[in-house]
Amino acid sequence: MAETIAPIANDLAVKSRSVRRTIVEMAHRAHCGHVGSALSTVDILSVLYHSFLRIDPTQPQWADRDRFILSKGHGCTALYATLAQRGFFPVAELETFLRDGTLFAGHPSARHVPGVELSTGSLGHGINVGIGMALAGKRGEKNYRTVVLVSDGECDEGSTWEAALTAGFWKLNKLIVIVDYNKIQSFGRVADIMELEPFAAKWTTFNWHVQEINGHDHAEIARALSKATEETQRPSVIIAHTIKGKGVSFMEDTVDWHYWPPSDDQKAKAFSELCD
Ligand SMILES: Cc1ncc(C[n+]2csc(CCOP(=O)(O)OP(=O)(O)O)c2C)c(N)n1
């Protein structure tokens, strides 16, 4: 796999393309799905891991680190590839993905993978655990921030709105939720399954600071994160408008690429679109 991954460059666009290639490569090798789910989060993860989160890959458990939770755990190939790129473990280790004995399962394990803060996969729990982390930080007068990336499908779950109510009530200003609003779930479109709109207004009434951005624009993502840190009284939500399958033309905005694994030809076509 190592030869298929571009050398780490300074530019976030190059880094994001490299992560996208790794995602396609992992799914192709392991013959697994969730490629579209992972591709949708790449630009957000790139900005978080390369320019926002205060973390140290040599000390994944550093007490004052910022916490990041990938609540939509099925998109973990994006997280694995980004953590590898950031230096938490060698990219070559990702060759073991989904093999017997691997650290890299189809949903991320905090017990096994350096840099993974919470084992996720059962949707609808990320913000709730993030609240615990943020509350512990607030009560302990710590300076760390807690960032949770959730899917739009998770916003159909009651646990998400209970968390939203709680964080707003406790004024957890160091909690930042990013919604990967790609408008698609496993088997259909959010608008047909359980419409979320008016989405921003819902968070506002739960007493959150709300921003809406293009979730593939690195500069916009960085600006929104920076603005979120200025809040002193409210938790922040960044509603990131994204495209499921972003970066690979035939995967973009289709329900099919929730579960399909890429064939040899599809991998080759994807790589031809993701070259530097
Ligand atoms: C509690 C729970 N119910 C069902 C599932 C099965 N499941 C996996 S992904 C998914 C939905 C995918 O849609 P979304 O959450 O919007 O994620 P994305 O479109 O970004 O992949 C579901 C229902 C799960 N992982 N957890």
The ligand as an SDF file (V2000), in Angstrom:
LIG
                    3D

 26 27  0  0  0  0  0  0  0  0999 V2000
  -27.5400    2.7630   16.6720 C   0  0  0  0  0  0  0  0  0  0  0  0
  -27.2310    2.3110   15.2750 C   0  0  0  0  0  0  0  0  0  0  0  0
  -28.2440    1.9470   14.4640 N   0  0  0  0  0  0  0  0  0  0  0  0
  -27.9850    1.5230   13.1940 C   0  0  0  0  0  0  0  0  0  0  0  0
  -26.6940    1.4580   12.7400 C   0  0  0  0  0  0  0  0  0  0  0  0
  -26.4070    0.9590   11.3300 C   0  0  0  0  0  0  0  0  0  0  0  0
  -25.9680    2.0490   10.4670 N   0  0  0  0  0  0  0  0  0  0  0  0
  -24.6820    2.1340   10.0630 C   0  0  0  0  0  0  0  0  0  0  0  0
  -24.3860    3.5270    9.1750 S   0  0  0  0  0  0  0  0  0  0  0  0
  -26.0240    4.0010    9.2980 C   0  0  0  0  0  0  0  0  0  0  0  0
  -26.5660    5.2820    8.7640 C   0  0  0  0  0  0  0  0  0  0  0  0
  -25.6660    6.0090    7.8420 C   0  0  0  0  0  0  0  0  0  0  0  0
  -26.1190    7.3160    7.5800 O   0  0  0  0  0  0  0  0  0  0  0  0
  -25.5210    8.5310    8.3600 P   0  0  0  0  0  0  0  0  0  0  0  0
  -25.5650    8.2150    9.8130 O   0  0  0  0  0  0  0  0  0  0  0  0
  -26.1700    9.7670    7.9040 O   0  0  0  0  0  0  0  0  0  0  0  0
  -23.9890    8.4940    7.9530 O   0  0  0  0  0  0  0  0  0  0  0  0
  -23.2930    8.8330    6.5530 P   0  0  0  0  0  0  0  0  0  0  0  0
  -24.3710    9.0790    5.5270 O   0  0  0  0  0  0  0  0  0  0  0  0
  -22.4800   10.0330    6.7890 O   0  0  0  0  0  0  0  0  0  0  0  0
  -22.5080    7.6080    6.2560 O   0  0  0  0  0  0  0  0  0  0  0  0
  -26.7440    3.0780   10.0260 C   0  0  0  0  0  0  0  0  0  0  0  0
  -28.2020    3.1960   10.3080 C   0  0  0  0  0  0  0  0  0  0  0  0
  -25.6590    1.8480   13.6300 C   0  0  0  0  0  0  0  0  0  0  0  0
  -24.3780    1.8410   13.2550 N   0  0  0  0  0  0  0  0  0  0  0  0
  -25.9530    2.2730   14.8850 N   0  0  0  0  0  0  0  0  0  0  0  0
  1  2  1  0
  2  3  1  0
  2 26  2  0
  3  4  2  0
  4  5  1  0
  5  6  1  0
  5 24  2  0
  6  7  1  0
  7  8  2  0
  7 22  1  0
  8  9  1  0
  9 10  1  0
 10 11  1  0
 10 22  2  0
 11 12  1  0
 12 13  1  0
 13 14  1  0
 14 15  2  0
 14 16  1  0
 14 17  1  0
 17 18  1  0
 18 19  2  0
 18 20  1  0
 18 21  1  0
 22 23  1  0
 24 25  1  0
 24 26  1  0
M  CHG  1   7   1
M  END
$$$$
